[in-house]
Amino acid sequence: MYYAGRRRSGPSSTIPIGCFLFGYIAGSLRSSPRLRLSGRRRWFVGTVLGFGRTGAGGHAILWADRGSPHIHGELLKLGFEIAQSTVARYMCRGPWPPSQGWRTFLKKHIDGIAAIDLFVLPTITFQILYCLIILRHGRRFWMSFGVTANPTGEWIAHQVTEAFPWDSVPRSLIRDRDTSYRPVFVQRLHAMGIRDRPIAPRSPWQNAYVERLIGTIRRECLDHMIVFGEAHLRRILGRYAAYYNESRIHRALNKNAPVHRAVERLGAITSQPVLGGLHHQYCRI
């Protein structure tokens, strides 16, 4: 690549001769059916190739709907020896994203997405227990949970098999990049017809539904309990999971429960304690 003039120090260097000549020639060929430009000559390749707007007289700017590979090929056919990376560098990008974002993906496929995550909890003897949570996005339904002191890939794969019967498997399963998800876990997902969707590194917000559930479990349940062991923790989580799915109100579900809770208008109001009175389930009898 040859440069016009001497190279200057700093972030702004001289413009390549190839880009300069292309802008000059493209601006002068107004009558060409292939190179249809608007207004005055385009001296800079970024100005010529970058935008998708319409100029004076209704003429669209050169190849606005094509990417750098197509534009690079056209430049080669016009006799300009220029690298494709240079074309991509000087192409101006529009304000719109190149593809759908993560939030759009979650909204479009919410009924076919499930999420899985692990969190840790110390016992009264300072033993570290691992809790596995599986959640369906559609109704925020807490599918299942597991408790172990050694979360192996085979154990996690078995938990997924128990959580999803063959007639109700989700299309995608969102997870983080924890090393506990061994290749045997990924193979089990593929065998069940579930797409593995690991999130980006250090991006827990991409798995926000199950992360919020874990925070709810801690704030409303485990922060008020002293766990003695695996069996004790399973009993606590089992009772809270039943309360979470059948009675707890969710604002995202229009103030309903994951399992639809009918409106009761007749009878006396009574309350049933949950987890020793930590929470209450209200109903009419």
Sequence and secondary structure as in RCSB ss.txt:
>XXXX:A:sequence
MYYAGRRRSGPSSTIPIGCFLFGYIAGSLRSSPRLRLSGRRRWFVGTVLGFGRTGAGGHAILWADRGSPHIHGEL
LKLGFEIAQSTVARYMCRGPWPPSQGWRTFLKKHIDGIAAIDLFVLPTITFQILYCLIILRHGRRFWMSFGVTAN
PTGEWIAHQVTEAFPWDSVPRSLIRDRDTSYRPVFVQRLHAMGIRDRPIAPRSPWQNAYVERLIGTIRRECLDHM
IVFGEAHLRRILGRYAAYYNESRIHRALNKNAPVHRAVERLGAITSQPVLGGLHHQYCRI
>XXXX:A:secstr
  BSS   SSS    BHHHHHHHHHHHH  S SSS   SS   SHHHHHS   B GGG B TTTT  HHHHHHHH
HHTT    HHHHHHH    SS SS  HHHHHHHTGGGEEEEEEEEEE TT  EEEEEEEEETTTTEEEEEEEESS
  HHHHHHHHHHHS TTS  SEEEE   TTS HHHHHHHHHTT EEEE  TT GGGGHHHHHHHHHHHHHTGGG 
   SHHHHHHHHHHHHHHHHHT  BGGGTSB SS      SS EEEEEETTTTEEEEEE 
